[in-house]
Amino acid sequence: MNKPVFGLLLGGILGIFDGLSALVSAPETAPGIVGIVIGSCLKGVIAGVLIGLFARKVRSLPLGILFGLVVGAFLAFLVAQMQGKYYLEIILPGSLVGVIVGYATQKHREAAKAVAAFLLLFLAPIALRAQTPVDAKAAYEALKGLAGTWEGTAMKEDGPPAKVVYTVSANGNVVTETLFPGTEHEMLTLYYLEGNDLRATHYCAMGNRPQFKLDPAASKPGELVFAFAGGSGFDAAKDPHVHSGAIRLQGDRLDNDWAYWVGGKQAGDNRVFLKRAR
């Protein structure tokens, strides 16, 4: 296998793990991890081809590593520049990919060791995080961080205007979510800790009060999943009610997706797509 092809394959593989490292360095980006991984894989492929072409022309381990570092850091900088943030989180692993590919294309026999070191460095914390359920207290702190006004659309991304306000009250013990304030459809959801559980009570415009509990196993950084936990003012087996949902936070974007049940089964979704207004 020639060096450009080898660099392409190795860069693409390492690029995948470069993207996955965002789960550790910037966990709030978890909802968009698929796109991040695809972009990082493409970045790794481009870096790998360029580094492989250099290695075919210049047989020098120090220069190969240096060229790999420069290429990896430059491509990562361009990506960070497009995002306007996460410079360190993007440039550091991108540079490391360049260094490893630069080394590997100069030393084929040592390539397996370099790849193994990279996998050990990045996969161990990712695997640990993936196996660790989301802590209820940490999830509640994330909800407290939503305090402020969020504006966007309801039902779909080009749907009617929507506004949601989060406030922290009761000496920090309750997070209140006010949906569509000032309208006839205004509703409240109260989030609070109860022992080791994060719970929520939704005061619906339909006059009922479904309750939910955070599902730690189904949740992940940047996405809080709430399971149905009973309630009052309705019969869950037949009456319409909000049954379960998820809150997804990615940077300054917030998406809420709550399942709507009728007759004991899901009949639709109530969604809002929001950005922080203040």
C-alpha positions in Angstrom: 0.0 0.0 0.0 1.5 3.4 -1.0 1.9 6.2 1.5 -1.0 8.5 0.3 -3.5 5.6 0.4 -2.2 4.5 3.8 -2.4 8.1 5.1 -6.0 8.4 3.7 -7.2 5.3 5.5 -5.4 6.0 8.8 -6.4 9.7 8.8 -10.1 8.7 8.2 -10.0 6.1 11.0 -8.4 8.5 13.4 -10.7 11.3 12.3 -13.6 9.2 13.6 -12.1 9.1 17.1 -11.2 12.7 16.8 -14.9 13.5 16.4 -15.9 11.2 19.2 -13.5 13.0 21.5 -16.1 15.9 21.6 -18.2 13.7 23.9 -15.5 14.3 26.5 -14.1 17.7 25.7 -17.5 19.4 24.9 -20.3 17.1 26.1 -23.0 19.7 25.2 -22.3 18.9 21.5 -23.6 15.3 22.0 -26.9 15.8 20.1 -24.8 16.7 16.9 -22.2 14.0 17.4 -23.0 12.2 14.1 -22.3 15.3 12.1 -19.2 16.0 14.1 -17.8 12.6 13.5 -18.5 12.7 9.7 -16.8 16.1 9.5 -13.8 14.9 11.5 -13.5 11.8 9.4 -13.4 13.9 6.2 -10.9 16.2 7.8 -8.7 13.2 8.7 -8.9 11.9 5.2 -7.7 15.2 3.7 -4.9 15.5 6.2 -3.9 11.8 5.6 -3.6 12.2 1.9 -1.6 15.4 2.2 0.7 13.9 4.8 1.1 10.7 2.8 2.1 12.7 -0.4 4.7 14.5 1.7 6.0 11.2 3.2 6.4 9.8 -0.3 8.6 12.8 -1.4 10.4 13.4 1.9 11.8 10.6 3.9 12.5 12.2 7.2 10.8 11.3 10.5 11.2 14.7 12.2 10.0 16.6 9.1 7.1 14.1 8.6 5.9 14.6 12.2 6.3 18.4 11.9 4.4 18.5 8.5 1.7 16.3 10.0 1.4 18.6 13.0 1.1 21.7 10.8 -1.5 20.1 8.5 -3.6 18.7 11.3 -3.5 21.9 13.3 -4.3 24.1 10.2 -7.3 22.0 9.1 -8.6 21.9 12.6 -8.2 25.7 12.9 -10.3 26.1 9.8 -13.1 24.0 11.3 -12.9 25.9 14.6 -13.0 29.2 12.7 -16.2 28.1 11.0 -17.7 27.3 14.4 -16.4 30.4 16.0 -15.7 28.5 19.2 -14.3 25.2 20.7 -10.8 26.2 19.3 -8.8 24.1 21.8 -11.3 21.2 21.7 -11.0 21.0 17.9 -7.3 21.9 17.3 -5.8 19.7 20.0 -7.1 16.3 18.8 -6.8 17.5 15.1 -3.1 18.2 15.7 -2.6 14.9 17.4 -4.1 13.1 14.4 -1.7 14.9 12.1 1.3 14.0 14.3 0.3 10.3 14.4 -0.3 10.1 10.7 3.0 11.9 10.0 4.8 9.4 12.2 3.0 6.4 10.8 3.5 7.3 7.1 7.3 7.6 7.8 7.4 4.4 9.9 5.0 1.8 8.6 6.2 -0.8 11.0 5.5 1.4 14.0 2.0 2.5 12.7 0.1 -0.1 14.7 1.7 1.1 17.9 0.8 4.7 17.2 -2.8 3.8 16.4 -3.1 1.7 19.5 -1.8 4.6 21.6 -4.4 6.9 20.0 -7.2 4.5 20.7 -6.2 4.0 24.3 -5.9 7.8 24.8 -9.4 8.6 23.4 -11.5 5.5 23.7 -11.0 4.9 27.4 -12.6 8.1 28.7 -15.3 7.9 26.0 -16.2 4.3 26.9 -16.2 5.3 30.6 -18.6 8.2 30.0 -20.8 6.1 27.8 -21.2 3.5 30.6 -21.9 6.1 33.3 -25.6 7.1 33.7 -26.3 10.8 33.8 -26.3 12.0 37.4 -29.6 13.6 38.5 -27.8 16.4 40.4 -25.6 17.2 37.4 -28.7 17.2 35.2 -30.5 19.6 37.5 -27.5 22.0 37.4 -27.7 21.9 33.6 -31.4 22.9 33.9 -30.5 25.8 36.2 -28.1 26.9 33.5 -31.0 27.5 31.2 -32.3 30.4 33.2 -33.3 33.2 30.9 -35.6 33.7 27.8 -35.5 31.4 24.8 -37.3 32.1 21.5 -37.9 30.1 18.4 -40.6 28.1 16.8 -43.1 25.4 17.7 -43.9 22.0 16.1 -41.3 22.4 13.3 -38.3 24.6 12.6 -40.3 26.9 10.3 -43.5 26.7 12.5 -45.3 29.4 14.5 -43.3 31.6 17.0 -42.6 30.1 20.4 -41.2 31.5 23.6 -40.0 29.7 26.8 -38.7 31.3 30.0 -36.7 29.4 32.6 -36.3 30.8 36.2 -34.7 29.4 39.3 -36.6 29.9 42.5 -37.2 28.5 46.0 -33.6 29.1 47.0 -32.4 27.2 44.0 -34.5 24.2 44.6 -37.0 24.6 41.7 -36.5 25.3 38.0 -39.7 26.7 36.5 -40.2 26.4 32.7 -42.9 28.8 31.4 -44.1 27.8 28.0 -45.7 30.4 25.7 -45.9 33.1 28.5 -48.7 35.6 28.2 -50.8 33.4 25.8 -53.9 31.4 26.4 -51.7 28.3 26.0 -49.3 29.3 28.8 -48.1 26.3 30.7 -45.7 25.5 33.5 -43.3 22.7 34.2 -41.5 22.5 37.5 -38.2 20.6 37.8 -36.9 19.6 41.2 -34.7 17.0 43.0 -36.4 14.4 45.1 -33.7 12.2 46.8 -31.5 10.8 44.1 -34.1 11.5 41.3 -34.8 14.5 39.1 -38.5 14.9 38.8 -40.8 17.2 36.9 -44.5 18.2 37.2 -46.2 19.7 34.1 -49.2 22.0 34.6 -50.8 21.6 31.2 -53.3 23.9 29.4 -55.6 20.8 29.2 -56.0 21.0 33.0 -54.0 17.9 33.9 -50.7 17.4 35.7 -48.5 14.6 34.4 -45.3 13.9 36.2 -42.0 12.7 34.9 -38.7 11.3 36.2 -35.3 11.6 34.6 -34.2 8.3 33.0 -30.4 8.3 33.7 -29.6 5.4 31.5 -31.4 6.8 28.4 -30.0 10.3 29.0 -26.5 11.5 28.0 -24.6 14.8 28.2 -26.6 17.4 26.3 -29.8 15.3 26.2 -32.0 14.8 29.3 -34.7 12.1 28.8 -37.8 12.1 31.0 -40.0 9.0 31.5 -43.7 9.1 32.5 -44.2 8.8 36.3 -47.9 9.2 36.8 -49.8 12.4 37.6 -53.3 13.6 38.4 -56.4 15.0 36.6 -56.4 12.4 33.8 -56.6 8.7 33.1 -53.3 7.7 31.4 -55.0 4.7 29.7 -57.4 6.9 27.7 -57.1 10.6 28.3 -54.8 12.9 26.2 -51.7 13.9 28.1 -48.0 14.6 27.7 -46.4 11.3 28.4 -42.6 11.6 28.1 -40.0 13.7 26.5 -36.4 15.0 26.1 -34.6 18.3 26.5 -31.6 18.6 24.1 -29.1 21.4 24.6 -26.3 22.2 22.0 -24.5 25.4 22.6 -27.0 28.3 22.4 -29.7 26.0 20.8 -32.4 24.2 22.9 -34.8 21.6 21.5 -37.7 20.2 23.6 -39.5 17.2 22.3 -42.4 15.8 24.3 -44.6 12.8 23.3 -48.4 13.4 23.3 -50.5 10.3 24.1 -54.2 9.5 23.6 -55.9 6.2 24.3 -52.8 4.7 25.9 -50.5 5.2 22.9 -48.5 8.0 21.3 -50.5 10.3 19.0 -47.9 12.9 18.2 -45.1 15.2 19.4 -45.0 18.6 20.9 -41.7 20.2 19.9 -40.1 23.6 20.3 -36.9 24.8 18.6 -35.3 27.6 20.6 -32.3 29.9 20.8 -31.3 31.9 23.8 -32.6 35.5 23.5 -31.3 36.8 26.8 
